[in-house]
């Protein structure tokens, strides 16, 4: 019973096995890099700066006086359509007005080819 452990005392046999090797611990992780700063913050900050400059330029140069006859406003515009008919049938030779022109009652709008 010299090679067997003593069951009463719980001791290991005299020819004990070498202790098990523990795996080496991984190296410490490096500090967080600042690559995200270059990748995201700089382009986003640049876009915001361009937007601010564009807004100030628009405020300065786009708020000038409007030409005469041009109105600025907000609302709803409703137009009135008027049908034009001739007394005799035929083809048009020439149209003297364009769409959205102001016309007076009795004004010649077109010349017929008769």
Backbone bond lengths (Angstrom), bond angles and torsions (degrees), N, CA, C in turn:
res aa  C-N    CA-C-N  psi(-1)  N-CA   C-N-CA  omega(-1)  CA-C   N-CA-C  phi
1 X - - - 1.432 - - 1.501 111.39 -
2 X 1.224 115.21 25.29 1.452 117.81 -177.20 1.528 112.15 -79.09
3 X 1.383 118.65 -31.47 1.457 121.02 -178.01 1.515 112.88 -91.16
4 X 1.285 118.76 -11.80 1.454 121.10 -178.51 1.521 110.43 -92.55
5 X 1.321 115.38 151.46 1.472 116.95 178.84 1.514 110.65 -70.57
6 X 1.251 114.14 151.44 1.452 120.73 177.92 1.512 107.47 -77.78
7 X 1.314 114.68 117.59 1.449 118.53 -175.21 1.515 111.31 -73.52
8 X 1.252 116.23 -22.92 1.459 118.16 -179.47 1.523 111.40 -78.31
9 X 1.306 117.94 -39.80 1.469 120.03 -175.38 1.517 112.41 -95.27
10 X 1.342 119.88 -19.44 1.440 123.29 179.03 1.508 113.79 74.39
11 X 1.309 117.60 23.04 1.465 120.16 -180.00 1.510 109.39 -88.50
12 X 1.300 117.74 158.27 1.462 124.20 -179.72 1.511 110.18 -77.70
13 X 1.312 117.32 158.71 1.467 119.48 177.74 1.520 110.65 -63.06
14 X 1.264 116.33 163.64 1.459 120.91 -175.98 1.521 111.89 -67.62
15 X 1.323 118.51 -33.30 1.465 120.95 177.71 1.538 107.27 -93.81
16 X 1.299 116.99 77.67 1.471 121.65 -174.66 1.523 110.60 -76.71
17 X 1.346 115.77 149.30 1.461 121.39 178.79 1.533 108.86 -76.05
18 X 1.337 116.18 153.44 1.473 118.06 179.90 1.538 109.37 -66.74
19 X 1.313 118.49 151.17 1.469 120.89 -178.37 1.542 110.40 -64.70
20 X 1.310 114.99 147.19 1.466 119.73 -179.10 1.530 109.96 -68.70
21 X 1.357 115.82 144.04 1.473 120.56 -178.99 1.526 108.96 -86.88
22 X 1.267 116.06 134.80 1.461 120.30 177.20 1.533 108.14 -90.93
23 X 1.317 117.36 143.32 1.470 118.52 -179.94 1.521 109.62 -67.25
24 X 1.314 116.04 150.13 1.475 118.05 -179.08 1.533 109.53 -66.97
25 X 1.308 116.64 147.96 1.465 121.01 -179.73 1.537 108.90 -74.55
26 X 1.310 116.82 146.74 1.474 118.59 -179.34 1.518 109.91 -66.59
27 X 1.323 116.75 154.75 1.472 118.92 -179.86 1.530 109.08 -67.04
28 X 1.302 117.75 154.08 1.469 120.05 -179.44 1.528 109.82 -63.68
29 X 1.316 115.73 144.60 1.466 119.92 -178.89 1.527 109.11 -71.16
30 X 1.348 115.97 145.57 1.469 118.34 -179.83 1.526 109.92 -71.08
31 X 1.302 117.79 159.74 1.465 119.88 178.38 1.530 109.38 -63.45
32 X 1.323 117.77 153.84 1.466 119.82 -178.71 1.524 110.58 -59.68
33 X 1.330 115.61 136.30 1.459 119.18 -178.06 1.526 109.95 -81.84
34 X 1.299 115.64 164.21 1.460 120.69 178.74 1.530 110.38 -103.80
35 X 1.327 116.73 25.78 1.456 120.70 177.54 1.513 112.05 -64.00
36 X 1.316 117.52 -30.74 1.467 121.09 178.80 1.515 110.60 -63.35
37 X 1.353 115.83 -30.32 1.453 119.62 -179.88 1.521 110.35 -64.39
38 X 1.321 116.24 -46.87 1.452 119.91 178.67 1.513 111.28 -69.65
39 X 1.302 116.88 -35.25 1.457 120.99 -174.14 1.519 112.40 -74.81
40 X 1.323 118.86 -38.30 1.464 120.99 -173.89 1.523 114.20 -115.91
41 X 1.307 117.94 -49.16 1.459 120.84 -171.15 1.525 112.32 -68.00
42 X 1.312 118.20 -40.00 1.463 120.11 -177.74 1.532 111.15 -67.46
43 X 1.345 120.54 -48.49 1.478 118.33 177.38 1.529 113.30 -63.74
44 X 1.316 117.77 -39.55 1.462 120.07 179.58 1.530 110.09 -66.07
45 X 1.306 117.24 -42.25 1.464 120.62 177.41 1.526 111.58 -63.83
46 X 1.333 116.85 -39.24 1.466 120.14 176.78 1.514 111.97 -63.64
47 X 1.335 117.26 -41.83 1.466 120.93 179.04 1.527 110.51 -64.53
48 X 1.307 117.41 -39.66 1.466 120.56 178.22 1.526 110.18 -65.20
49 X 1.332 117.24 -41.50 1.463 120.32 179.45 1.527 110.90 -64.28
50 X 1.327 118.02 -41.71 1.467 121.29 178.21 1.525 109.77 -63.88
51 X 1.327 117.48 -40.77 1.458 120.67 178.18 1.518 112.24 -62.27
52 X 1.313 117.30 -41.17 1.468 120.79 179.81 1.527 110.60 -66.02
53 X 1.329 117.32 -43.75 1.464 120.63 178.64 1.529 110.36 -63.51
54 X 1.333 117.32 -42.06 1.464 120.72 179.25 1.533 110.66 -63.78
55 X 1.314 117.82 -40.58 1.465 120.57 179.52 1.522 111.20 -63.28
56 X 1.347 117.18 -44.56 1.464 119.97 179.08 1.525 111.00 -64.82
57 X 1.330 117.57 -39.29 1.465 120.07 177.89 1.520 110.60 -64.66
58 X 1.313 117.42 -41.36 1.465 121.00 179.09 1.526 110.46 -64.10
59 X 1.329 117.75 -41.96 1.450 121.53 178.96 1.533 111.57 -63.15
60 X 1.313 115.42 -36.25 1.462 118.67 -176.57 1.527 112.54 -78.38
61 X 1.332 117.29 -42.94 1.459 120.09 -171.11 1.531 113.87 -98.50
62 X 1.298 120.02 -19.71 1.462 121.15 -175.13 1.516 113.26 -94.08
63 X 1.294 119.60 -3.00 1.460 120.84 -177.00 1.520 112.05 -102.16
64 X 1.345 117.40 27.36 1.465 120.72 179.25 1.515 110.94 -73.74
65 X 1.323 115.83 179.76 1.452 122.32 179.56 1.528 109.74 -71.24
66 X 1.312 115.50 142.80 1.454 121.07 177.75 1.523 109.43 -84.15
67 X 1.333 117.45 149.73 1.468 119.04 177.26 1.523 110.96 -63.53
68 X 1.317 115.73 158.93 1.457 120.17 -179.29 1.521 109.85 -65.20
69 X 1.314 116.61 137.13 1.454 121.44 -179.04 1.519 113.25 92.85
70 X 1.317 117.42 -5.80 1.463 122.09 178.13 1.521 107.50 -109.88
71 X 1.314 115.89 129.47 1.461 120.65 -179.30 1.519 109.94 -115.22
72 X 1.281 115.69 150.66 1.452 121.01 175.86 1.521 107.65 -118.50
73 X 1.299 115.88 137.63 1.447 119.02 179.85 1.509 110.71 -177.87
74 X 1.289 113.51 -176.29 1.447 120.23 -179.41 1.516 106.54 -135.46
75 X 1.297 117.02 127.56 1.450 118.18 -179.70 1.521 111.09 166.17
76 X 1.306 114.69 -159.40 1.457 120.82 -176.50 1.521 108.38 -121.39
77 X 1.317 116.13 133.85 1.452 121.21 179.33 1.520 108.28 -113.44
78 X 1.299 115.45 129.83 1.455 120.09 177.09 1.514 108.37 -119.67
79 X 1.308 116.24 133.22 1.454 120.91 179.53 1.523 110.87 -106.11
80 X 1.312 114.80 161.98 1.457 120.91 178.55 1.525 107.19 -114.17
81 X 1.309 117.18 124.60 1.457 121.22 177.47 1.516 109.00 -93.93
82 X 1.307 115.27 136.29 1.451 121.12 178.67 1.517 107.89 -124.98
83 X 1.317 117.05 127.61 1.455 121.53 177.39 1.524 109.05 -83.40
84 X 1.328 114.37 138.68 1.457 120.78 178.92 1.522 107.24 -113.56
85 X 1.330 116.88 132.66 1.460 121.32 -179.92 1.519 109.55 -132.39
86 X 1.320 116.13 155.38 1.460 120.86 177.20 1.521 109.62 -105.45
87 X 1.327 114.87 162.94 1.451 119.20 179.94 1.528 111.60 -85.24
88 X 1.326 116.28 -24.95 1.467 119.95 179.26 1.525 108.68 -125.43
89 X 1.345 117.56 147.20 1.464 119.41 178.44 1.528 110.63 -76.08
90 X 1.343 115.27 155.36 1.462 120.65 176.91 1.518 110.31 164.44
91 X 1.339 115.31 -179.39 1.478 121.84 179.60 1.528 109.67 -101.34
92 X 1.312 115.05 152.20 1.465 120.06 179.16 1.521 109.68 -82.60
93 X 1.321 115.83 136.35 1.461 121.78 176.45 1.533 109.45 -93.85
94 X 1.321 116.28 -41.68 1.462 120.21 -177.02 1.528 108.70 -152.73
95 X 1.339 116.02 143.38 1.466 122.07 175.79 1.525 106.80 -109.10
96 X 1.310 117.21 122.98 1.466 122.34 -172.47 1.532 114.40 -92.91
97 X 1.320 118.22 -10.81 1.467 120.81 179.62 1.528 108.81 -125.41
98 X 1.309 114.62 160.97 1.471 120.37 177.38 1.525 109.24 -112.47
99 X 1.298 114.78 166.03 1.457 119.68 179.12 1.527 108.93 -60.53
100 X 1.297 116.95 139.80 1.468 127.83 178.56 1.530 113.31 75.35
101 X 1.345 118.73 6.48 1.468 120.15 174.30 1.527 109.50 -73.79
102 X 1.314 115.85 148.00 1.457 120.24 174.00 1.527 108.06 -81.74
103 X 1.307 116.57 136.10 1.465 120.69 179.27 1.529 108.86 -127.97
104 X 1.315 114.28 156.71 1.456 121.50 179.26 1.530 108.95 -105.69
105 X 1.296 118.02 154.32 1.470 119.45 175.57 1.533 110.17 -60.60
106 X 1.337 116.01 133.54 1.456 121.67 179.37 1.517 113.71 87.29
107 X 1.334 119.66 -5.10 1.465 122.82 179.88 1.526 109.46 -71.05
108 X 1.346 116.70 140.74 1.463 121.29 178.02 1.528 108.11 -75.18
109 X 1.320 116.54 124.76 1.464 121.59 -178.17 1.523 112.04 -99.51
110 X 1.338 117.30 -33.16 1.451 120.67 -177.77 1.525 108.51 -151.39
111 X 1.340 114.40 160.08 1.453 121.49 176.84 1.511 107.77 -113.51
112 X 1.309 117.11 130.52 1.461 121.84 -177.98 1.527 110.63 -92.83
113 X 1.322 116.07 147.71 1.460 122.80 177.36 1.528 107.45 -93.14
114 X 1.334 116.81 98.60 1.473 119.75 -178.43 1.504 111.19 -119.33
